[in-house]
Amino acid sequence: MAGNLKKGSFVVIKNRPCKVIETSTSKTGKHGHAKVHMIALDIFTNAKKEDISPSSHNMLQPVVTRTDFQLLSIDDEGFCSLMNADGTTKDDLRIPDNEVGQEVRKLVDADKELIVTIVSAMGEEHLLSYKESQN
């Protein structure tokens, strides 16, 4: 329910998976319902989203999963070759066109071994963070 949302909760706003960064509740008139004003960031684009909902309304909550993969390579078209902990590979994810993607490319060009974190929700997957492998 909207009234139960807290900072850090995941919620769907305008059909996008978001993480709540702020909520405030306001009481309304005699026969109205309390309203929750929430501000959240799209977990993939960091775009700010706002929504106002009666506190008793049910809100959709996306299932967000984070998986670490070893980055094996990046091809000429920007697709990553990733290896899961069980040895299976994943080759259908493109490196992002942002600062994270640029840093990953630099480190790969410098022959660094990287562990990347892939976040998936609502049928979308994005490479959101990385760290150097500690082998």
MDTraj code that builds the backbone (N, CA, C; nanometers):
import mdtraj as md
import numpy as np

residues = "MET ALA GLY ASN LEU LYS LYS GLY SER PHE VAL VAL ILE LYS ASN ARG PRO CYS LYS VAL ILE GLU THR SER THR SER LYS THR GLY LYS HIS GLY HIS ALA LYS VAL HIS MET ILE ALA LEU ASP ILE PHE THR ASN ALA LYS LYS GLU ASP ILE SER PRO SER SER HIS ASN MET LEU GLN PRO VAL VAL THR ARG THR ASP PHE GLN LEU LEU SER ILE ASP ASP GLU GLY PHE CYS SER LEU MET ASN ALA ASP GLY THR THR LYS ASP ASP LEU ARG ILE PRO ASP ASN GLU VAL GLY GLN GLU VAL ARG LYS LEU VAL ASP ALA ASP LYS GLU LEU ILE VAL THR ILE VAL SER ALA MET GLY GLU GLU HIS LEU LEU SER TYR LYS GLU SER GLN ASN".split()
xyz = np.array([
    [0.0827, -0.1180, 0.0000],
    [0.0000, 0.0000, 0.0000],
    [0.0876, 0.1249, 0.0000],
    [0.0364, 0.2285, -0.0585],
    [0.1130, 0.3523, -0.0713],
    [0.1562, 0.4053, 0.0653],
    [0.0716, 0.3897, 0.1671],
    [0.1046, 0.4384, 0.3006],
    [0.2201, 0.3651, 0.3655],
    [0.2535, 0.2457, 0.3154],
    [0.3626, 0.1665, 0.3736],
    [0.4970, 0.1899, 0.3067],
    [0.4991, 0.2705, 0.1996],
    [0.6250, 0.2926, 0.1281],
    [0.7207, 0.3755, 0.2124],
    [0.8457, 0.3352, 0.2130],
    [0.9501, 0.4054, 0.2863],
    [1.0643, 0.4392, 0.1902],
    [1.1524, 0.5265, 0.2351],
    [1.2712, 0.5596, 0.1568],
    [1.3483, 0.4296, 0.1311],
    [1.3884, 0.4065, 0.0059],
    [1.4608, 0.2844, -0.0294],
    [1.3719, 0.1744, -0.0838],
    [1.2390, 0.1885, -0.0723],
    [1.1471, 0.0878, -0.1271],
    [1.1471, 0.0968, -0.2797],
    [1.1154, -0.0148, -0.3436],
    [1.0979, -0.0142, -0.4888],
    [0.9501, -0.0007, -0.5185],
    [0.9170, 0.0763, -0.6239],
    [0.7780, 0.0978, -0.6611],
    [0.7716, 0.1232, -0.8113],
    [0.6566, 0.0951, -0.8724],
    [0.6377, 0.1239, -1.0148],
    [0.5649, 0.2574, -1.0272],
    [0.6292, 0.3543, -1.0934],
    [0.5680, 0.4843, -1.1194],
    [0.5727, 0.5074, -1.2699],
    [0.4575, 0.5398, -1.3276],
    [0.4467, 0.5617, -1.4726],
    [0.5095, 0.4463, -1.5511],
    [0.4816, 0.3253, -1.5064],
    [0.5253, 0.2023, -1.5723],
    [0.6767, 0.1829, -1.5728],
    [0.7483, 0.2440, -1.4789],
    [0.8939, 0.2305, -1.4684],
    [0.9306, 0.1829, -1.3275],
    [1.0307, 0.0937, -1.3153],
    [1.0748, 0.0515, -1.1820],
    [1.1564, 0.1641, -1.1182],
    [1.1199, 0.2026, -0.9972],
    [1.1843, 0.3161, -0.9308],
    [1.2182, 0.2812, -0.7865],
    [1.3132, 0.3588, -0.7309],
    [1.3499, 0.3472, -0.5908],
    [1.3079, 0.4762, -0.5218],
    [1.2299, 0.4647, -0.4154],
    [1.1772, 0.5807, -0.3444],
    [1.2911, 0.6534, -0.2724],
    [1.2978, 0.7868, -0.2926],
    [1.3983, 0.8652, -0.2214],
    [1.3346, 0.9567, -0.1171],
    [1.2027, 0.9786, -0.1274],
    [1.1357, 1.0667, -0.0327],
    [0.9856, 1.0411, -0.0360],
    [0.9222, 1.0416, 0.0811],
    [0.7763, 1.0335, 0.0862],
    [0.7250, 1.1343, 0.1883],
    [0.6055, 1.1853, 0.1636],
    [0.5392, 1.2702, 0.2627],
    [0.3903, 1.2402, 0.2551],
    [0.3256, 1.2441, 0.3691],
    [0.1827, 1.2135, 0.3764],
    [0.1084, 1.3396, 0.4151],
    [-0.0028, 1.3642, 0.3451],
    [-0.0841, 1.4811, 0.3790],
    [-0.2266, 1.4354, 0.4068],
    [-0.2854, 1.4946, 0.5059],
    [-0.4254, 1.4661, 0.5373],
    [-0.5112, 1.5572, 0.4490],
    [-0.6267, 1.5080, 0.4108],
    [-0.7159, 1.5909, 0.3289],
    [-0.8390, 1.6280, 0.4107],
    [-0.9403, 1.6789, 0.3431],
    [-1.0617, 1.7285, 0.4092],
    [-1.1394, 1.6232, 0.4858],
    [-1.2623, 1.6595, 0.5249],
    [-1.3464, 1.5749, 0.6089],
    [-1.3654, 1.4329, 0.5564],
    [-1.3979, 1.4214, 0.4270],
    [-1.4305, 1.2894, 0.3723],
    [-1.3220, 1.2329, 0.2820],
    [-1.2105, 1.3003, 0.2738],
    [-1.1039, 1.2550, 0.1841],
    [-1.0151, 1.1504, 0.2487],
    [-0.9216, 1.1027, 0.1733],
    [-0.8242, 1.0057, 0.2228],
    [-0.6901, 1.0762, 0.2358],
    [-0.6053, 1.0250, 0.3256],
    [-0.4688, 1.0755, 0.3345],
    [-0.3993, 1.0428, 0.2026],
    [-0.3169, 1.1329, 0.1572],
    [-0.2459, 1.1107, 0.0309],
    [-0.0963, 1.0986, 0.0598],
    [-0.0305, 1.0140, -0.0201],
    [0.1142, 0.9981, -0.0084],
    [0.1766, 1.0591, -0.1332],
    [0.2677, 1.1525, -0.1120],
    [0.3436, 1.2128, -0.2220],
    [0.4797, 1.1459, -0.2192],
    [0.5150, 1.0793, -0.3293],
    [0.6441, 1.0096, -0.3317],
    [0.7306, 1.0613, -0.4451],
    [0.8583, 1.0709, -0.4160],
    [0.9580, 1.1076, -0.5161],
    [1.0512, 0.9879, -0.5263],
    [1.0758, 0.9431, -0.6498],
    [1.1569, 0.8238, -0.6702],
    [1.2456, 0.8441, -0.7926],
    [1.3506, 0.7614, -0.8011],
    [1.4409, 0.7645, -0.9165],
    [1.4255, 0.6351, -0.9941],
    [1.4149, 0.6467, -1.1252],
    [1.4126, 0.5295, -1.2128],
    [1.5427, 0.4526, -1.1880],
    [1.5336, 0.3227, -1.1589],
    [1.6554, 0.2491, -1.1231],
    [1.7511, 0.2322, -1.2401],
    [1.7026, 0.2495, -1.3629],
    [1.7902, 0.2344, -1.4787],
    [1.8402, 0.3666, -1.5347],
    [1.7564, 0.4692, -1.5365],
    [1.7952, 0.5957, -1.6000],
    [1.8234, 0.7073, -1.4998],
    [1.7927, 0.6836, -1.3722],
    [1.8044, 0.7857, -1.2669],
    [1.7115, 0.9043, -1.2890],
    [1.6146, 0.8926, -1.3787],
    [1.5189, 1.0011, -1.4016],
    [1.4289, 1.0135, -1.2780],
    [1.4020, 1.1365, -1.2392],
    [1.3184, 1.1622, -1.1219],
    [1.1712, 1.1437, -1.1595],
    [1.0979, 1.0697, -1.0782],
    [0.9553, 1.0463, -1.0993],
    [0.8816, 1.0841, -0.9722],
    [0.7619, 1.1434, -0.9883],
    [0.6798, 1.1782, -0.8730],
    [0.5409, 1.1195, -0.8914],
    [0.4786, 1.0863, -0.7787],
    [0.3426, 1.0331, -0.7837],
    [0.2716, 1.0697, -0.6547],
    [0.1422, 1.0925, -0.6642],
    [0.0589, 1.1161, -0.5470],
    [-0.0510, 1.0111, -0.5517],
    [-0.0683, 0.9412, -0.4396],
    [-0.1641, 0.8324, -0.4364],
    [-0.2307, 0.8273, -0.2989],
    [-0.3597, 0.7895, -0.2921],
    [-0.4211, 0.7709, -0.1603],
    [-0.3418, 0.6660, -0.0823],
    [-0.3223, 0.6890, 0.0468],
    [-0.2368, 0.5997, 0.1263],
    [-0.2918, 0.4576, 0.1338],
    [-0.4235, 0.4412, 0.1081],
    [-0.4826, 0.3079, 0.1145],
    [-0.4726, 0.2323, -0.0172],
    [-0.4256, 0.2985, -0.1248],
    [-0.4165, 0.2326, -0.2550],
    [-0.3010, 0.1351, -0.2607],
    [-0.3217, 0.0248, -0.3320],
    [-0.2136, -0.0696, -0.3560],
    [-0.1221, -0.0138, -0.4640],
    [0.0070, -0.0333, -0.4464],
    [0.1060, 0.0112, -0.5442],
    [0.1767, -0.1127, -0.5976],
    [0.2126, -0.1101, -0.7253],
    [0.2909, -0.2195, -0.7817],
    [0.4349, -0.2076, -0.7342],
    [0.4932, -0.3208, -0.6991],
    [0.6326, -0.3217, -0.6570],
    [0.7094, -0.4129, -0.7521],
    [0.8105, -0.3596, -0.8224],
    [0.8835, -0.4427, -0.9177],
    [0.9729, -0.5433, -0.8457],
    [0.9945, -0.6573, -0.9096],
    [1.0904, -0.7545, -0.8582],
    [1.2253, -0.7152, -0.9177],
    [1.3165, -0.6746, -0.8318],
    [1.4472, -0.6260, -0.8758],
    [1.5521, -0.7278, -0.8337],
    [1.6283, -0.7772, -0.9312],
    [1.7348, -0.8725, -0.8982],
    [1.8692, -0.8150, -0.9413],
    [1.9699, -0.8447, -0.8610],
    [2.1069, -0.8015, -0.8903],
    [2.1909, -0.9282, -0.9039],
    [2.2657, -0.9392, -1.0131],
    [2.3502, -1.0556, -1.0352],
    [2.4890, -1.0091, -1.0759],
    [2.5905, -1.0678, -1.0151],
    [2.7286, -1.0360, -1.0515],
    [2.7777, -1.1344, -1.1568],
    [2.8461, -1.0818, -1.2574],
    [2.9050, -1.1625, -1.3644],
    [3.0501, -1.1212, -1.3821],
    [3.1313, -1.2148, -1.4284],
    [3.2670, -1.1787, -1.4685],
    [3.2594, -1.1309, -1.6128],
    [3.3171, -1.0141, -1.6403],
    [3.3179, -0.9597, -1.7761],
    [3.4322, -1.0250, -1.8528],
    [3.3977, -1.0971, -1.9596],
    [3.4988, -1.1660, -2.0388],
    [3.5518, -1.0767, -2.1509],
    [3.4598, -1.0092, -2.2208],
    [3.5017, -0.9233, -2.3322],
    [3.3878, -0.8320, -2.3744],
    [3.4226, -0.7332, -2.4578],
    [3.3235, -0.6445, -2.5184],
    [3.3508, -0.6481, -2.6689],
    [3.2486, -0.6780, -2.7504],
    [3.2717, -0.6847, -2.8951],
    [3.2613, -0.5459, -2.9599],
    [3.2829, -0.5405, -3.0916],
    [3.2855, -0.4128, -3.1647],
    [3.1519, -0.3390, -3.1595],
    [3.0417, -0.4123, -3.1410],
    [2.9099, -0.3491, -3.1365],
    [2.8679, -0.3123, -2.9944],
    [2.9553, -0.3354, -2.8965],
    [2.9262, -0.2976, -2.7586],
    [2.8580, -0.4047, -2.6756],
    [2.8453, -0.5266, -2.7288],
    [2.7842, -0.6336, -2.6505],
    [2.8886, -0.6964, -2.5588],
    [2.8477, -0.7245, -2.4352],
    [2.9376, -0.7831, -2.3359],
    [2.9258, -0.9349, -2.3395],
    [3.0374, -1.0007, -2.3185],
    [3.0349, -1.1441, -2.2944],
    [3.0576, -1.1603, -2.1445],
    [2.9575, -1.2170, -2.0763],
    [2.9597, -1.2265, -1.9309],
    [2.9556, -1.3721, -1.8873],
    [3.0257, -1.4030, -1.7773],
    [3.0225, -1.5396, -1.7255],
    [2.9625, -1.5393, -1.5853],
    [2.8616, -1.6245, -1.5668],
    [2.7943, -1.6396, -1.4390],
    [2.8807, -1.7249, -1.3463],
    [2.8484, -1.7288, -1.2181],
    [2.9241, -1.8083, -1.1211],
    [2.9223, -1.9570, -1.1558],
    [2.8153, -2.0032, -1.2231],
    [2.8069, -2.1459, -1.2578],
    [2.8759, -2.1792, -1.3900],
    [2.9425, -2.0796, -1.4515],
    [3.0179, -2.1048, -1.5748],
    [2.9392, -2.0800, -1.7020],
    [2.8084, -2.0547, -1.6925],
    [2.7305, -2.0246, -1.8126],
    [2.7617, -1.8817, -1.8579],
    [2.7460, -1.8586, -1.9898],
    [2.7756, -1.7254, -2.0406],
    [2.6491, -1.6556, -2.0868],
    [2.6559, -1.5250, -2.0902],
    [2.5452, -1.4393, -2.1313],
    [2.6057, -1.3378, -2.2274],
    [2.5477, -1.3268, -2.3473],
    [2.6069, -1.2406, -2.4503],
    [2.5070, -1.1420, -2.5116],
    [2.3944, -1.1161, -2.4444],
    [2.2892, -1.0345, -2.5057],
    [2.2757, -0.8957, -2.4438],
    [2.3746, -0.8529, -2.3685],
    [2.3649, -0.7241, -2.2990],
    [2.4680, -0.6275, -2.3545],
    [2.4219, -0.5063, -2.3826],
    [2.5101, -0.4039, -2.4385],
    [2.5701, -0.3194, -2.3259],
    [2.6924, -0.2746, -2.3447],
    [2.7573, -0.1865, -2.2469],
    [2.6827, -0.0524, -2.2483],
    [2.6559, 0.0099, -2.1327],
    [2.5789, 0.1347, -2.1336],
    [2.6564, 0.2512, -2.1946],
    [2.5825, 0.3461, -2.2536],
    [2.6423, 0.4675, -2.3104],
    [2.6450, 0.5772, -2.2052],
    [2.7149, 0.5534, -2.0966],
    [2.7238, 0.6537, -1.9903],
    [2.8616, 0.6441, -1.9255],
    [2.8814, 0.7130, -1.8125],
    [3.0118, 0.7123, -1.7463],
    [3.0545, 0.5722, -1.7051],
    [2.9596, 0.4926, -1.6552],
    [2.9920, 0.3555, -1.6137],
    [3.0463, 0.2771, -1.7333],
    [2.9775, 0.2872, -1.8474],
    [3.0216, 0.2175, -1.9682],
    [3.1592, 0.2622, -2.0132],
    [3.1857, 0.3930, -2.0075],
    [3.3165, 0.4453, -2.0480],
    [3.4274, 0.3938, -1.9564],
    [3.4017, 0.3924, -1.8251],
    [3.5014, 0.3426, -1.7295],
    [3.5283, 0.1937, -1.7512],
    [3.4213, 0.1157, -1.7746],
    [3.4374, -0.0283, -1.7977],
    [3.5239, -0.0506, -1.9211],
    [3.4958, 0.0232, -2.0306],
    [3.5759, 0.0086, -2.1528],
    [3.7238, 0.0403, -2.1269],
    [3.7504, 0.1484, -2.0517],
    [3.8894, 0.1866, -2.0203],
    [3.9610, 0.0758, -1.9453],
    [3.8936, 0.0196, -1.8444],
    [3.9552, -0.0855, -1.7630],
    [3.9764, -0.2137, -1.8435],
    [3.8819, -0.2458, -1.9324],
    [3.8976, -0.3642, -2.0179],
    [4.0154, -0.3435, -2.1133],
    [4.0258, -0.2222, -2.1704],
    [4.1384, -0.1914, -2.2591],
    [4.2721, -0.2010, -2.1859],
    [4.2711, -0.1782, -2.0546],
    [4.3927, -0.1873, -1.9737],
    [4.4125, -0.3289, -1.9190],
    [4.3397, -0.4254, -1.9760],
    [4.3489, -0.5670, -1.9377],
    [4.3168, -0.5952, -1.7915],
    [4.2236, -0.5191, -1.7344],
    [4.1790, -0.5438, -1.5969],
    [4.0661, -0.6459, -1.5998],
    [4.0608, -0.7328, -1.4989],
    [3.9494, -0.8268, -1.4870],
    [3.8411, -0.7606, -1.4031],
    [3.7190, -0.7590, -1.4557],
    [3.6099, -0.6895, -1.3875],
    [3.4958, -0.7837, -1.3510],
    [3.4315, -0.7518, -1.2386],
    [3.3051, -0.8137, -1.1999],
    [3.2004, -0.7037, -1.2191],
    [3.0979, -0.7298, -1.3001],
    [2.9940, -0.6297, -1.3254],
    [2.8631, -0.6750, -1.2604],
    [2.7855, -0.5778, -1.2152],
    [2.6556, -0.6066, -1.1536],
    [2.5463, -0.5712, -1.2528],
    [2.4644, -0.6712, -1.2860],
    [2.3525, -0.6531, -1.3775],
    [2.2251, -0.6490, -1.2931],
    [2.1476, -0.5426, -1.3104],
    [2.0218, -0.5287, -1.2380],
    [1.9094, -0.5525, -1.3375],
    [1.8132, -0.6360, -1.3006],
    [1.7001, -0.6595, -1.3902],
    [1.5690, -0.6378, -1.3154],
    [1.4736, -0.5793, -1.3883],
    [1.3398, -0.5556, -1.3355],
    [1.2461, -0.5297, -1.4521],
    [1.1268, -0.5819, -1.4445],
    [1.0214, -0.5571, -1.5438],
    [1.0684, -0.5844, -1.6870],
    [1.1440, -0.6906, -1.7061],
    [1.1869, -0.7301, -1.8401],
    [1.3046, -0.6518, -1.8947],
    [1.3637, -0.5641, -1.8160],
    [1.4808, -0.4871, -1.8597],
    [1.6022, -0.5291, -1.7795],
    [1.7168, -0.5240, -1.8432],
    [1.8432, -0.5532, -1.7750],
    [1.9432, -0.4450, -1.8111],
    [2.0185, -0.4002, -1.7115],
    [2.1206, -0.2981, -1.7358],
    [2.2432, -0.3270, -1.6507],
    [2.3596, -0.2946, -1.7062],
    [2.4833, -0.3011, -1.6310],
    [2.4910, -0.1708, -1.5516],
    [2.4848, -0.1800, -1.4182],
    [2.4789, -0.0580, -1.3372],
    [2.6068, -0.0293, -1.2591],
    [2.6875, -0.1316, -1.2306],
    [2.8100, -0.1040, -1.1563],
    [2.9139, -0.2114, -1.1867],
    [3.0358, -0.1868, -1.1404],
    [3.1466, -0.2793, -1.1652],
    [3.2479, -0.2660, -1.0534],
    [3.3337, -0.3673, -1.0425],
    [3.4484, -0.3591, -0.9532],
    [3.5584, -0.4481, -1.0118],
    [3.6824, -0.4181, -0.9744],
    [3.7915, -0.5010, -1.0241],
    [3.7898, -0.6341, -0.9528],
    [3.8179, -0.7400, -1.0275],
    [3.8203, -0.8748, -0.9716],
    [3.9421, -0.8868, -0.8800],
    [3.9235, -0.9504, -0.7636],
    [4.0325, -0.9669, -0.6658],
    [4.0864, -1.1086, -0.6710],
    [4.1418, -1.1492, -0.7838],
    [4.1945, -1.2867, -0.7967],
    [4.3338, -1.2961, -0.7438],
])
top = md.Topology()
chain = top.add_chain()
for i, resn in enumerate(residues, 1):
    res = top.add_residue(resn, chain, resSeq=i)
    for name in ("N", "CA", "C"):
        top.add_atom(name, md.element.get_by_symbol(name[0]), res)
traj = md.Trajectory(xyz[None], top)
